Amino acid sequence: MNLVVLTGAGVSAESGVPTFRGADGLWEGHRFEDVATPEAFARDPVLVQRFYNLRRAALPTVQPNAAHRALAELAARWEGDFLLVTQNVDDLHDRAEAEFPPAPGFELIHMHGELLKGRCTASGVVSDWTGDMAPDEPSLDHLEGRMRPHIVWFGEMPLSMNRIEAALGRCDLFVSIGTSGTVYPAAGFVQLARMAGARTVEINLEPSLGAGTFDEAIYGPATETVPAFFS
Ligand code: BJW
């Protein structure tokens, strides 16, 4: 049986990573839609680097929660193909996976990039982020157009779309966890899974924008619902 799981900010919320569309949704008075764009980076690279430096610096203060661990345990025992696609740029799935060596059919894709990686704007080469980790000191190296956060901003093509669409095209079960269903193409994955004949399940705190598209829904905090669903 082939499984595709899509995760969003809600899976990391109980680890202390803020979601995008909760509370006031603002960062220093800016809507994140006005910071997470290539245009914003071109206009004000210091502001955009500061936004990502702060979030990168916060990563060591958060830990994988029971939902990340339940998915990692599942990856260790799943016998078919299991693609875990996360929209999150944190490394909490990666850290949970490291605790439970996954089965051979498992793959994790960060479709919106990774906070801990940078990308050379000239060559496209992706590497570990070695710049400053201090919140308010963006390094000059990263302001001269040589290095940018390895993040998929609005208007940019999400990563590994061919691999994701191929897996959706042959999946039997699609589970969406902790995402508001407002950002495409991820919000459309449920339709691709349905076209493949998969059973589709939404696990979230509240109905997402596309809730009516799923066969089943389970609502509650991810640290409770995810371990229960996959037990
Ligand atoms: C819990 C919980 C708990 C809380 N337990 N649950 C008009 C129509 C259609 C599309 C477009 C359009 N205009 C523009 C577009 C395209 C655009 C888009 O979708 N815009 C929409 C806003 C309309 N998309 C793009 O530009 C994408 N690229 C693209 O489309 O390329 C062209 C293409 C063509 C063909 C094929 C493929 C591609 C790129 C999108 C890049 C998104 N980037 C961001 C920011 C960068 C990363 C960063 O800085 O961190 O990624 S946006 C932001 O939203 C972030 C997230 O990954 C993404 C999704 O958010 P998510 O994860 O759903 O979080 P929230 O906060 O919205 O929801 C959290 C949920 O959890 C809530 O429901 C809570 O209830 C729940 N929850 N606690 C369980 N404890």
Residues whose N, C-alpha, C, O or C-beta is under 5 A from the ligand:
A	BS01	BJW	G8 A9 G10 A13 E14 T19 F20 R21 G22 A36 Q87 N88 V89 H112 I151 V152 W153 F154 G155 E156 M157 P158 G178 T179 S180 G181 T182 V183 Y184 P185 N204 L205 E206 G220 P221 A222
